[in-house]
Amino acid sequence: KNAELQRFPIICLSGMARRCIASYQTYINQMNNRIRHLNDIENPFDFRHIRYMTSISEFEDNCPCVVMASPGMLQNGPSRDLFDRWCEDKRNAVVVTGYCVQNTLAKDLLDSEPKTHTLQDGLEVPLRIRVHNISFSAHADFMQTSQFIDELAPSHIVLVHGEANMMAALKRQLVSKYQSTGVGVWSPQNTEAVTLTFHESKVAKVVGSIAVERPRQGAQLSGVVLHKNFQLTVVSIDDMAAHAGLQVSHLVQRQHIPFNQPWGVLVFHLSKLFDAITVLSDKESA
């Protein structure tokens, strides 16, 4: 909207961002009323002042500009290539907009404010670029995280992808809240193995005609297992319509295939594919 700034190119150097914007531009009909009304005038996600590029080879570094590049932690890729190119000039600036984990370049810039920078080729150069931080992070806080865990009711919680001190504090809070429920909480270091034990036993209700007689210990039960709303139910095939809303159909299929080998060979191989095989005479199959 600022006409004085429109002469400076704004470039988005991220293939993933371009694909994401294309999804927003396409599925306007699935958004709220305000967005759909804006689309009657023009697509609100058609940013005409932004040029999208998928490779740094498309970028021409010949004038002042704004480049939005990934990854946000500057560890590699287009953002790191541009940082190495611009870090020695005090007229340049880098804005870190997201969460940064330990031992990444972006985290070091914000915390330690180094005076030199080591390029990807190993050369050490003076660091004069200005560094700013604007948080666009949309991570959940403890209340939202614990609410999400309550909804899922998991047996194990493994904390990953976070700053070490913050994850340690979150682990203490989760352990304190769920210690009476037996939920395990882990916060492993990178490459640290975690062994989880899951109980495979499942409980299913037997309903319908096969539940008329109480099942005996060790006896076989024939039916269909239905999985609905995280509950298992065993019903007879004949009761599928009542309990699953499905109609049972019987399919009879005949195939005529020339076969010149002994009959017993055919029966042997078919027995490996099907549970039961019935041999019919020509009169019976007519």
C-alpha positions as CSV (number, residue, x, y, z in Angstrom):
1,K,0.0,0.0,0.0
2,N,3.0,2.3,0.4
3,A,3.8,3.7,-3.1
4,E,7.3,4.7,-2.0
5,L,8.2,1.1,-1.2
6,Q,6.7,-0.5,-4.3
7,R,9.9,0.2,-6.2
8,F,11.8,-2.4,-4.0
9,P,11.2,-5.9,-5.2
10,I,9.7,-8.4,-2.8
11,I,10.8,-12.0,-3.5
12,C,9.6,-15.2,-1.9
13,L,12.4,-17.8,-2.4
14,S,10.7,-21.0,-1.4
15,G,9.2,-23.7,-3.5
16,M,7.1,-25.0,-0.6
17,A,5.7,-21.5,0.1
18,R,4.7,-21.2,-3.5
19,R,2.8,-24.5,-3.4
20,C,1.1,-23.5,-0.1
21,I,-0.1,-20.2,-1.6
22,A,-1.4,-22.0,-4.6
23,S,-3.6,-24.1,-2.3
24,Y,-5.0,-21.0,-0.6
25,Q,-5.7,-19.4,-3.9
26,T,-7.5,-22.5,-5.1
27,Y,-9.7,-23.5,-2.2
28,I,-11.4,-20.2,-1.4
29,N,-14.8,-21.9,-1.3
30,Q,-13.7,-23.8,1.9
31,M,-12.9,-20.6,3.8
32,N,-15.0,-18.3,5.9
33,N,-17.5,-15.8,4.6
34,R,-15.2,-12.8,4.9
35,I,-12.6,-14.4,2.7
36,R,-15.2,-15.5,0.2
37,H,-16.6,-12.0,0.0
38,L,-13.1,-10.6,-0.6
39,N,-12.7,-13.1,-3.5
40,D,-15.7,-11.5,-5.2
41,I,-13.4,-8.4,-5.8
42,E,-10.1,-10.2,-6.2
43,N,-8.3,-13.2,-4.8
44,P,-7.0,-12.2,-1.4
45,F,-4.1,-14.5,-1.7
46,D,-2.9,-13.1,-5.1
47,F,0.0,-11.0,-3.8
48,R,0.8,-9.1,-7.0
49,H,3.8,-7.3,-5.4
50,I,5.6,-10.6,-4.5
51,R,7.6,-12.6,-7.0
52,Y,8.0,-16.3,-6.4
53,M,11.2,-18.2,-7.1
54,T,12.1,-21.8,-6.5
55,S,15.9,-21.6,-6.9
56,I,18.5,-19.0,-5.9
57,S,19.8,-19.2,-9.5
58,E,16.7,-17.2,-10.5
59,F,17.6,-14.4,-8.2
60,E,19.4,-11.3,-9.6
61,D,21.2,-9.5,-6.8
62,N,21.5,-6.1,-8.5
63,C,19.3,-3.7,-6.4
64,P,17.9,-3.2,-2.9
65,C,15.1,-5.8,-2.2
66,V,13.3,-7.9,0.4
67,V,13.8,-11.6,0.2
68,M,11.7,-14.1,2.2
69,A,13.8,-17.3,2.1
70,S,13.8,-20.7,3.9
71,P,14.8,-22.4,6.1
72,G,14.1,-19.9,8.9
73,M,17.0,-21.1,11.1
74,L,19.6,-20.3,8.4
75,Q,21.3,-23.7,8.7
76,N,21.4,-24.4,4.9
77,G,19.5,-23.7,1.7
78,P,18.7,-20.4,0.0
79,S,18.5,-18.4,3.3
80,R,22.0,-19.5,4.3
81,D,23.4,-18.8,0.8
82,L,22.0,-15.2,0.9
83,F,23.2,-14.7,4.5
84,D,26.7,-15.7,3.5
85,R,26.5,-13.3,0.6
86,W,25.2,-10.3,2.5
87,C,26.6,-10.7,6.1
88,E,29.6,-8.4,5.7
89,D,27.7,-5.3,4.6
90,K,26.1,-3.2,7.5
91,R,23.5,-1.9,5.1
92,N,21.9,-5.3,5.0
93,A,19.6,-6.8,7.6
94,V,18.2,-10.2,8.5
95,V,14.9,-10.7,10.3
96,V,14.4,-13.9,12.1
97,T,10.7,-14.6,12.3
98,G,10.3,-18.0,13.8
99,Y,11.3,-20.3,16.6
100,C,15.0,-21.4,16.5
101,V,16.5,-24.4,18.1
102,Q,19.9,-24.6,19.8
103,N,23.1,-24.9,17.7
104,T,21.6,-23.2,14.6
105,L,22.9,-20.1,13.0
106,A,19.8,-18.1,13.7
107,K,19.8,-19.0,17.4
108,D,23.5,-18.0,17.7
109,L,22.8,-14.7,16.0
110,L,20.0,-13.9,18.5
111,D,21.8,-15.1,21.7
112,S,25.5,-14.6,21.3
113,E,25.7,-11.7,18.8
114,P,28.9,-12.9,17.2
115,K,31.4,-10.5,15.6
116,T,32.5,-13.0,12.9
117,H,30.8,-15.6,10.8
118,T,32.1,-18.8,9.2
119,L,30.9,-19.2,5.6
120,Q,29.9,-22.6,4.3
121,D,33.3,-22.9,2.5
122,G,35.1,-22.5,5.9
123,L,36.2,-18.9,5.4
124,E,35.7,-16.7,8.5
125,V,34.5,-13.1,7.7
126,P,33.5,-10.1,9.8
127,L,29.8,-10.0,10.7
128,R,28.3,-6.6,10.1
129,I,24.7,-7.4,9.0
130,R,22.0,-6.1,11.3
131,V,19.9,-8.8,13.1
132,H,16.3,-8.4,14.1
133,N,13.8,-10.8,15.6
134,I,10.0,-10.7,15.0
135,S,8.1,-13.7,16.3
136,F,5.5,-15.2,14.0
137,S,5.5,-18.4,15.9
138,A,2.1,-20.1,16.4
139,H,3.1,-22.8,18.9
140,A,0.7,-24.0,21.5
141,D,1.3,-23.1,25.2
142,F,1.1,-25.5,28.1
143,M,-2.7,-25.2,28.6
144,Q,-3.3,-25.9,24.9
145,T,-0.9,-28.8,24.8
146,S,-2.3,-30.4,27.9
147,Q,-5.8,-30.0,26.6
148,F,-4.8,-31.7,23.3
149,I,-3.2,-34.5,25.3
150,D,-6.4,-34.9,27.4
151,E,-8.4,-35.3,24.2
152,L,-6.1,-38.0,22.9
153,A,-5.5,-39.8,26.2
154,P,-2.2,-41.4,25.0
155,S,-0.1,-44.0,27.0
156,H,3.2,-42.3,26.1
157,I,4.3,-38.7,25.4
158,V,7.6,-38.0,23.6
159,L,8.7,-34.4,23.4
160,V,10.7,-33.5,20.3
161,H,11.7,-30.4,18.3
162,G,12.1,-27.8,20.9
163,E,14.6,-25.7,22.9
164,A,16.1,-27.9,25.7
165,N,15.3,-25.7,28.7
166,M,11.7,-25.1,27.6
167,M,11.2,-28.8,26.8
168,A,12.6,-29.7,30.3
169,A,10.1,-27.3,31.9
170,L,7.2,-28.8,29.8
171,K,8.2,-32.3,30.8
172,R,8.2,-31.4,34.5
173,Q,4.7,-30.0,34.2
174,L,3.4,-32.9,32.2
175,V,4.9,-35.5,34.7
176,S,3.3,-33.6,37.6
177,K,-0.1,-33.6,35.9
178,Y,-0.2,-37.1,34.6
179,Q,1.9,-39.0,37.2
180,S,-1.3,-40.5,38.7
181,T,-2.5,-41.8,35.4
182,G,0.6,-43.8,34.5
183,V,1.3,-41.9,31.3
184,G,5.0,-41.9,30.4
185,V,6.8,-38.7,29.4
186,W,10.1,-38.6,27.6
187,S,12.3,-35.8,26.3
188,P,15.1,-37.5,24.5
189,Q,18.2,-35.8,23.1
190,N,19.0,-36.0,19.4
191,T,19.8,-39.6,18.3
192,E,18.8,-40.9,21.8
193,A,16.7,-44.1,21.6
194,V,13.4,-44.4,23.4
195,T,11.8,-47.8,24.0
196,L,8.0,-47.8,24.3
197,T,5.8,-50.8,25.3
198,F,2.3,-51.1,23.9
199,H,-0.2,-53.7,25.1
200,E,-1.7,-55.4,22.1
201,S,-4.7,-56.9,23.9
202,K,-8.0,-55.5,22.6
203,V,-11.5,-55.7,24.0
204,A,-14.4,-56.3,21.7
205,K,-18.1,-56.6,22.4
206,V,-19.9,-59.6,20.9
207,V,-23.5,-58.7,19.9
208,G,-26.3,-60.1,17.8
209,S,-27.0,-63.7,17.1
210,I,-23.6,-64.9,18.0
211,A,-24.0,-63.5,21.5
212,V,-27.1,-65.6,22.3
213,E,-24.9,-68.2,23.9
214,R,-22.1,-67.2,26.2
215,P,-18.7,-67.8,24.5
216,R,-16.6,-70.6,26.1
217,Q,-13.0,-70.2,27.1
218,G,-10.8,-71.3,24.1
219,A,-13.8,-71.8,21.8
220,Q,-13.6,-70.3,18.3
221,L,-15.9,-67.5,17.4
222,S,-16.8,-66.7,13.8
223,G,-17.9,-63.2,12.8
224,V,-16.9,-59.8,11.5
225,V,-15.0,-57.2,13.6
226,L,-16.5,-53.7,13.3
227,H,-14.3,-50.7,14.3
228,K,-16.4,-47.6,15.0
229,N,-15.8,-44.6,17.4
230,F,-12.6,-46.4,18.7
231,Q,-14.7,-49.4,19.8
232,L,-14.6,-53.0,18.5
233,T,-17.7,-55.1,18.0
234,V,-18.0,-58.7,16.7
235,V,-21.1,-59.5,14.8
236,S,-22.3,-62.3,12.6
237,I,-22.3,-61.7,8.8
238,D,-26.1,-62.1,8.9
239,D,-26.4,-59.2,11.4
240,M,-24.3,-56.7,9.4
241,A,-27.4,-54.8,8.2
242,A,-28.6,-54.2,11.8
243,H,-25.3,-53.3,13.3
244,A,-23.3,-51.7,10.4
245,G,-25.9,-50.6,8.0
246,L,-24.4,-52.9,5.3
247,Q,-26.2,-55.3,3.1
248,V,-24.7,-58.8,2.7
249,S,-24.3,-60.0,-0.9
250,H,-23.1,-63.4,-2.2
251,L,-21.0,-63.4,-5.3
252,V,-20.7,-66.4,-7.4
253,Q,-17.9,-66.4,-10.0
254,R,-17.0,-68.9,-12.6
255,Q,-13.9,-69.0,-14.7
256,H,-13.0,-71.3,-17.6
257,I,-9.2,-71.7,-17.9
258,P,-7.4,-74.2,-20.1
259,F,-5.3,-76.5,-17.9
260,N,-3.1,-79.3,-19.2
261,Q,-1.5,-80.5,-15.9
262,P,-2.7,-83.2,-13.5
263,W,-5.8,-82.3,-11.6
264,G,-4.2,-82.8,-8.2
265,V,-1.6,-80.1,-9.1
266,L,-4.4,-77.5,-9.7
267,V,-6.1,-78.5,-6.4
268,F,-2.9,-78.2,-4.5
269,H,-2.1,-74.6,-5.7
270,L,-5.7,-73.5,-5.3
271,S,-5.6,-74.7,-1.7
272,K,-2.8,-72.3,-1.0
273,L,-4.9,-69.4,-2.1
274,F,-8.4,-70.2,-0.7
275,D,-9.6,-71.6,2.6
276,A,-12.0,-74.1,1.1
277,I,-12.2,-75.8,-2.3
278,T,-15.2,-77.9,-3.5
279,V,-14.8,-80.1,-6.5
280,L,-18.0,-80.4,-8.5
281,S,-18.7,-82.7,-11.4
282,D,-20.0,-81.4,-14.7
283,K,-23.6,-82.1,-13.8
284,E,-23.3,-80.4,-10.4
285,S,-21.7,-77.2,-11.9
286,A,-24.3,-77.0,-14.7
